[in-house]
Amino acid sequence: MSLENEIKARFGGIWNSIVVLFVVIVCLRFSSIELAAEELSERLSHSLCLFFIALGVGFALGIVKMIFSSFNEPHSRLSKAANFASGLKYGFVVVGMLIFIVGVMQLENFLGPLQPLLDSLFGKLTGLIA
């Protein structure tokens, strides 16, 4: 399959679209809380920068996955386009989840009305560990 078809297969569909939307929302929420005193243009440029960082890491992971897949046996090797597209998706999702985790841990009221629920859950987990 071509790279275009692989990208459509990896990022197409409702669940993958929800994942991409989740990463976009997390980037927007992180920049709007982190830069609350700044202007709207500054917050949007910061969230756009976070989004492009996520794409850049996905692109780099796609290239690394494509390079390392050449060491597999020929009968079990996927095409370069398939390896690149899956690496792009995994890198994008990993950076989105890292931004989400940092936002939840560092920023106050990151999840809005769900934040007290998460804080109580963290309190119970630390109570179990301690």
PyRosetta script that sets phi, psi and omega in degrees:
from pyrosetta import init, pose_from_sequence

init()
pose = pose_from_sequence("MSLENEIKARFGGIWNSIVVLFVVIVCLRFSSIELAAEELSERLSHSLCLFFIALGVGFALGIVKMIFSSFNEPHSRLSKAANFASGLKYGFVVVGMLIFIVGVMQLENFLGPLQPLLDSLFGKLTGLIA")
pose.set_psi(1, 155.4)
pose.set_omega(1, 179.6)
pose.set_phi(2, -81.2)
pose.set_psi(2, 167.5)
pose.set_omega(2, -179.9)
pose.set_phi(3, -63.0)
pose.set_psi(3, -37.9)
pose.set_omega(3, 178.7)
pose.set_phi(4, -61.8)
pose.set_psi(4, -43.2)
pose.set_omega(4, 178.7)
pose.set_phi(5, -67.5)
pose.set_psi(5, -36.3)
pose.set_omega(5, 178.2)
pose.set_phi(6, -67.1)
pose.set_psi(6, -40.7)
pose.set_omega(6, 177.7)
pose.set_phi(7, -64.3)
pose.set_psi(7, -41.6)
pose.set_omega(7, 176.9)
pose.set_phi(8, -62.8)
pose.set_psi(8, -38.6)
pose.set_omega(8, -179.2)
pose.set_phi(9, -70.4)
pose.set_psi(9, -37.9)
pose.set_omega(9, -177.5)
pose.set_phi(10, -78.9)
pose.set_psi(10, -38.1)
pose.set_omega(10, -175.9)
pose.set_phi(11, -105.8)
pose.set_psi(11, -0.9)
pose.set_omega(11, 178.2)
pose.set_phi(12, -83.9)
pose.set_psi(12, 171.3)
pose.set_omega(12, 178.3)
pose.set_phi(13, 90.6)
pose.set_psi(13, 165.9)
pose.set_omega(13, -174.2)
pose.set_phi(14, -72.4)
pose.set_psi(14, -41.1)
pose.set_omega(14, -176.3)
pose.set_phi(15, -69.9)
pose.set_psi(15, -40.1)
pose.set_omega(15, 178.4)
pose.set_phi(16, -69.6)
pose.set_psi(16, -34.4)
pose.set_omega(16, 175.6)
pose.set_phi(17, -66.5)
pose.set_psi(17, -35.7)
pose.set_omega(17, 176.4)
pose.set_phi(18, -66.3)
pose.set_psi(18, -38.4)
pose.set_omega(18, 177.9)
pose.set_phi(19, -63.9)
pose.set_psi(19, -44.5)
pose.set_omega(19, 178.2)
pose.set_phi(20, -64.0)
pose.set_psi(20, -41.7)
pose.set_omega(20, 177.5)
pose.set_phi(21, -63.7)
pose.set_psi(21, -38.7)
pose.set_omega(21, 177.2)
pose.set_phi(22, -60.8)
pose.set_psi(22, -44.0)
pose.set_omega(22, 179.4)
pose.set_phi(23, -65.3)
pose.set_psi(23, -40.1)
pose.set_omega(23, 178.1)
pose.set_phi(24, -63.8)
pose.set_psi(24, -44.1)
pose.set_omega(24, 179.9)
pose.set_phi(25, -65.1)
pose.set_psi(25, -40.8)
pose.set_omega(25, 178.7)
pose.set_phi(26, -63.5)
pose.set_psi(26, -42.0)
pose.set_omega(26, 177.6)
pose.set_phi(27, -62.9)
pose.set_psi(27, -43.7)
pose.set_omega(27, 178.7)
pose.set_phi(28, -65.0)
pose.set_psi(28, -42.9)
pose.set_omega(28, -179.5)
pose.set_phi(29, -66.4)
pose.set_psi(29, -41.9)
pose.set_omega(29, -179.7)
pose.set_phi(30, -61.8)
pose.set_psi(30, -46.8)
pose.set_omega(30, -178.0)
pose.set_phi(31, -71.2)
pose.set_psi(31, -32.3)
pose.set_omega(31, -179.7)
pose.set_phi(32, -72.1)
pose.set_psi(32, -31.8)
pose.set_omega(32, 177.9)
pose.set_phi(33, -82.3)
pose.set_psi(33, -41.9)
pose.set_omega(33, -177.6)
pose.set_phi(34, -64.8)
pose.set_psi(34, -40.2)
pose.set_omega(34, -176.9)
pose.set_phi(35, -111.5)
pose.set_psi(35, 48.9)
pose.set_omega(35, -174.5)
pose.set_phi(36, -64.9)
pose.set_psi(36, -29.3)
pose.set_omega(36, -177.8)
pose.set_phi(37, -84.9)
pose.set_psi(37, -10.1)
pose.set_omega(37, -177.2)
pose.set_phi(38, -85.5)
pose.set_psi(38, 172.4)
pose.set_omega(38, 177.1)
pose.set_phi(39, -74.1)
pose.set_psi(39, 166.7)
pose.set_omega(39, -179.4)
pose.set_phi(40, -63.9)
pose.set_psi(40, -39.3)
pose.set_omega(40, -179.4)
pose.set_phi(41, -64.0)
pose.set_psi(41, -37.2)
pose.set_omega(41, 177.8)
pose.set_phi(42, -66.4)
pose.set_psi(42, -41.5)
pose.set_omega(42, 179.3)
pose.set_phi(43, -66.5)
pose.set_psi(43, -40.8)
pose.set_omega(43, 179.1)
pose.set_phi(44, -67.8)
pose.set_psi(44, -38.3)
pose.set_omega(44, 178.3)
pose.set_phi(45, -67.9)
pose.set_psi(45, -34.3)
pose.set_omega(45, 176.5)
pose.set_phi(46, -66.8)
pose.set_psi(46, -42.9)
pose.set_omega(46, 179.2)
pose.set_phi(47, -68.2)
pose.set_psi(47, -35.7)
pose.set_omega(47, 175.8)
pose.set_phi(48, -65.1)
pose.set_psi(48, -38.0)
pose.set_omega(48, 176.7)
pose.set_phi(49, -63.7)
pose.set_psi(49, -42.7)
pose.set_omega(49, 176.9)
pose.set_phi(50, -61.7)
pose.set_psi(50, -41.5)
pose.set_omega(50, 179.4)
pose.set_phi(51, -64.3)
pose.set_psi(51, -43.2)
pose.set_omega(51, 178.5)
pose.set_phi(52, -68.6)
pose.set_psi(52, -30.4)
pose.set_omega(52, 173.9)
pose.set_phi(53, -64.9)
pose.set_psi(53, -42.1)
pose.set_omega(53, 177.7)
pose.set_phi(54, -61.8)
pose.set_psi(54, -42.9)
pose.set_omega(54, 177.4)
pose.set_phi(55, -66.0)
pose.set_psi(55, -38.5)
pose.set_omega(55, 179.5)
pose.set_phi(56, -64.7)
pose.set_psi(56, -42.1)
pose.set_omega(56, 177.2)
pose.set_phi(57, -65.8)
pose.set_psi(57, -40.0)
pose.set_omega(57, 176.1)
pose.set_phi(58, -62.6)
pose.set_psi(58, -41.0)
pose.set_omega(58, 177.7)
pose.set_phi(59, -63.0)
pose.set_psi(59, -44.1)
pose.set_omega(59, 179.1)
pose.set_phi(60, -64.9)
pose.set_psi(60, -41.6)
pose.set_omega(60, 178.4)
pose.set_phi(61, -66.6)
pose.set_psi(61, -34.5)
pose.set_omega(61, 175.9)
pose.set_phi(62, -63.4)
pose.set_psi(62, -41.3)
pose.set_omega(62, 178.1)
pose.set_phi(63, -66.7)
pose.set_psi(63, -42.7)
pose.set_omega(63, 179.0)
pose.set_phi(64, -63.2)
pose.set_psi(64, -42.4)
pose.set_omega(64, 179.2)
pose.set_phi(65, -65.0)
pose.set_psi(65, -37.1)
pose.set_omega(65, 178.5)
pose.set_phi(66, -66.7)
pose.set_psi(66, -39.6)
pose.set_omega(66, -179.9)
pose.set_phi(67, -68.2)
pose.set_psi(67, -47.5)
pose.set_omega(67, -177.3)
pose.set_phi(68, -71.5)
pose.set_psi(68, -20.4)
pose.set_omega(68, 178.4)
pose.set_phi(69, -72.8)
pose.set_psi(69, -17.7)
pose.set_omega(69, 179.0)
pose.set_phi(70, -70.6)
pose.set_psi(70, -13.9)
pose.set_omega(70, 177.9)
pose.set_phi(71, -85.5)
pose.set_psi(71, -7.1)
pose.set_omega(71, 178.1)
pose.set_phi(72, -73.2)
pose.set_psi(72, 163.5)
pose.set_omega(72, 175.7)
pose.set_phi(73, -64.5)
pose.set_psi(73, 145.3)
pose.set_omega(73, -176.5)
pose.set_phi(74, -59.7)
pose.set_psi(74, -32.5)
pose.set_omega(74, -178.1)
pose.set_phi(75, -76.9)
pose.set_psi(75, -20.0)
pose.set_omega(75, 179.8)
pose.set_phi(76, -108.5)
pose.set_psi(76, 9.0)
pose.set_omega(76, -176.5)
pose.set_phi(77, -85.5)
pose.set_psi(77, 131.2)
pose.set_omega(77, 172.7)
pose.set_phi(78, -82.0)
pose.set_psi(78, 167.5)
pose.set_omega(78, 178.1)
pose.set_phi(79, -70.2)
pose.set_psi(79, 160.7)
pose.set_omega(79, 179.7)
pose.set_phi(80, -63.1)
pose.set_psi(80, -36.3)
pose.set_omega(80, 179.3)
pose.set_phi(81, -65.5)
pose.set_psi(81, -39.9)
pose.set_omega(81, 179.7)
pose.set_phi(82, -67.2)
pose.set_psi(82, -41.8)
pose.set_omega(82, 178.4)
pose.set_phi(83, -66.3)
pose.set_psi(83, -41.1)
pose.set_omega(83, 179.6)
pose.set_phi(84, -65.5)
pose.set_psi(84, -42.9)
pose.set_omega(84, -178.7)
pose.set_phi(85, -66.4)
pose.set_psi(85, -40.3)
pose.set_omega(85, 178.7)
pose.set_phi(86, -70.1)
pose.set_psi(86, -37.2)
pose.set_omega(86, 175.5)
pose.set_phi(87, -64.9)
pose.set_psi(87, -38.4)
pose.set_omega(87, 176.5)
pose.set_phi(88, -61.8)
pose.set_psi(88, -43.9)
pose.set_omega(88, -179.5)
pose.set_phi(89, -66.8)
pose.set_psi(89, -46.3)
pose.set_omega(89, -178.3)
pose.set_phi(90, -64.5)
pose.set_psi(90, -40.9)
pose.set_omega(90, 178.1)
pose.set_phi(91, -64.2)
pose.set_psi(91, -41.9)
pose.set_omega(91, 179.3)
pose.set_phi(92, -62.5)
pose.set_psi(92, -45.1)
pose.set_omega(92, -178.6)
pose.set_phi(93, -68.9)
pose.set_psi(93, -40.0)
pose.set_omega(93, -179.2)
pose.set_phi(94, -63.9)
pose.set_psi(94, -44.6)
pose.set_omega(94, 178.8)
pose.set_phi(95, -65.9)
pose.set_psi(95, -38.9)
pose.set_omega(95, 175.8)
pose.set_phi(96, -61.0)
pose.set_psi(96, -42.3)
pose.set_omega(96, 178.2)
pose.set_phi(97, -68.4)
pose.set_psi(97, -36.5)
pose.set_omega(97, 176.6)
pose.set_phi(98, -64.4)
pose.set_psi(98, -42.0)
pose.set_omega(98, 176.7)
pose.set_phi(99, -62.9)
pose.set_psi(99, -39.7)
pose.set_omega(99, 178.2)
pose.set_phi(100, -63.3)
pose.set_psi(100, -46.0)
pose.set_omega(100, -179.3)
pose.set_phi(101, -64.3)
pose.set_psi(101, -43.5)
pose.set_omega(101, 177.9)
pose.set_phi(102, -64.0)
pose.set_psi(102, -39.8)
pose.set_omega(102, 178.3)
pose.set_phi(103, -63.7)
pose.set_psi(103, -42.0)
pose.set_omega(103, -179.9)
pose.set_phi(104, -67.9)
pose.set_psi(104, -40.1)
pose.set_omega(104, -175.7)
pose.set_phi(105, -78.7)
pose.set_psi(105, -35.6)
pose.set_omega(105, -171.5)
pose.set_phi(106, -100.4)
pose.set_psi(106, -34.9)
pose.set_omega(106, -173.1)
pose.set_phi(107, -98.7)
pose.set_psi(107, 136.8)
pose.set_omega(107, 179.9)
pose.set_phi(108, -77.8)
pose.set_psi(108, 135.1)
pose.set_omega(108, 177.9)
pose.set_phi(109, 62.5)
pose.set_psi(109, 41.2)
pose.set_omega(109, 179.8)
pose.set_phi(110, -69.0)
pose.set_psi(110, -38.1)
pose.set_omega(110, -178.0)
pose.set_phi(111, -93.1)
pose.set_psi(111, 3.3)
pose.set_omega(111, 178.6)
pose.set_phi(112, 68.9)
pose.set_psi(112, -123.4)
pose.set_omega(112, -176.7)
pose.set_phi(113, -70.4)
pose.set_psi(113, -15.1)
pose.set_omega(113, 178.5)
pose.set_phi(114, -88.4)
pose.set_psi(114, -5.3)
pose.set_omega(114, -177.0)
pose.set_phi(115, -63.4)
pose.set_psi(115, -43.0)
pose.set_omega(115, 178.3)
pose.set_phi(116, -61.0)
pose.set_psi(116, -34.8)
pose.set_omega(116, 177.3)
pose.set_phi(117, -63.6)
pose.set_psi(117, -44.3)
pose.set_omega(117, 179.6)
pose.set_phi(118, -68.2)
pose.set_psi(118, -38.1)
pose.set_omega(118, 177.9)
pose.set_phi(119, -63.9)
pose.set_psi(119, -40.8)
pose.set_omega(119, 177.9)
pose.set_phi(120, -67.7)
pose.set_psi(120, -35.2)
pose.set_omega(120, 177.1)
pose.set_phi(121, -65.2)
pose.set_psi(121, -43.8)
pose.set_omega(121, 176.5)
pose.set_phi(122, -63.6)
pose.set_psi(122, -37.4)
pose.set_omega(122, 178.1)
pose.set_phi(123, -63.4)
pose.set_psi(123, -41.1)
pose.set_omega(123, 178.5)
pose.set_phi(124, -68.5)
pose.set_psi(124, -38.8)
pose.set_omega(124, 178.8)
pose.set_phi(125, -66.9)
pose.set_psi(125, -40.3)
pose.set_omega(125, 177.4)
pose.set_phi(126, -69.7)
pose.set_psi(126, -29.5)
pose.set_omega(126, 175.0)
pose.set_phi(127, -67.6)
pose.set_psi(127, -33.6)
pose.set_omega(127, 176.6)
pose.set_phi(128, -71.1)
pose.set_psi(128, -36.5)
pose.set_omega(128, -177.3)
pose.set_phi(129, -76.3)
pose.set_psi(129, -39.5)
pose.set_omega(129, -175.4)
pose.set_phi(130, -77.1)
pose.dump_pdb("model.pdb")
